[in-house]
């Protein structure tokens, strides 16, 4: 798990990557339940995240919306999922980017100045899976799904780079990070 | 209608950033969004006292939005520009990828890098002697890159609106991952950009650049000629009409 301090938002953000998750369906059911403290996290399907910067950019825009009282969803955690999805449809954002029954890799995020160990402990007690270094995210990305959801398949730059995967992934990452950062002013 | 006023979090963010340039339109900062993050560049279009507050707020918002959208359009079309990293429309702030490098104006050695008529064109006044040699390109190659990149932008029907040698940068080779074949030349400052398919608009973009070369760089004719050569090659058949229009304008 890693923690990032956002001094200007007076916030700390904890991000953990869990792989080989076996209880995704139960997690999803519990979130639907109620805002219970035990599952007070953002659960993000790691397959749709292209880099640490990608998730950090979504977190930043969610924190900004919270600080300006312009959240479009109920909580700052659901706002992270909303920020990741290019459309304005909240249900779609939660369905695509949140935990689904077949999720096996999850980014679990807590936006809260709680102590590192307390958060790690609580995450570990709800998610059945292997805690992995956050940089392992790079190997989990489903690039085809990322391209589809972000409508990148028609983009000239992506077609030009399709025979060079590392270059293509770099370009896609820069575009999706930009899409998340400017979602509030998207055309 | 709300006046553009920085919120508490925005004020704190700007206070924690380093001011690197101030123009008439905006202040430019080097900043960081959270502990341990890579640096980003923040462009704050501050409130203008000389404008009516409502007009000021509308203009500021539309320019932040316009610049962010133009950058994304460029990225999708493969034009080399900084990625978008942060948008706070209410406060007039745009955060973009930090480019470690120098402006073309600086590298061509116009003599001084001073605050000209354009916003955001001066750089930190540090004393390392960056030269073209450090960037592993010749002047001619550099002009080629400029022409090619502008052509890519025009092929995507994006008009920059303020092409000058201060609005183009060359990334320092040490800041790039060479295996990714990332373009070293980066077009910046899309505050006046718009989309257009008109030959006229593309020709005007080139004309503005030609004037900028003439007023900034001594003996600029051969430099601009090689920019135009590369531009022609990249534009292909689209060049004929634009070239004719450019000639007509003179």
Interface residues (C-beta under 8 A of the other chain):
Chain A: X4 X5 X6 X7 X8 X9 X13 X53 X56 X57 X60 X61 X63 X64 X67 X68 X70 X152 X155 X156 X157 X160 X164 X166 X167 X170 X171 X174 X175 X177 X178 X179 X181 X182 X184 X185 X186 X187
Chain B: X7 X8 X9 X10 X12 X13 X15 X16 X33 X34 X35 X36 X37 X38 X64 X65 X68 X69 X71 X72 X75 X76 X77 X78 X83 X84 X85 X86 X87 X88 X89 X90 X95 X97 X156 X177 X179 X180 X181 X182
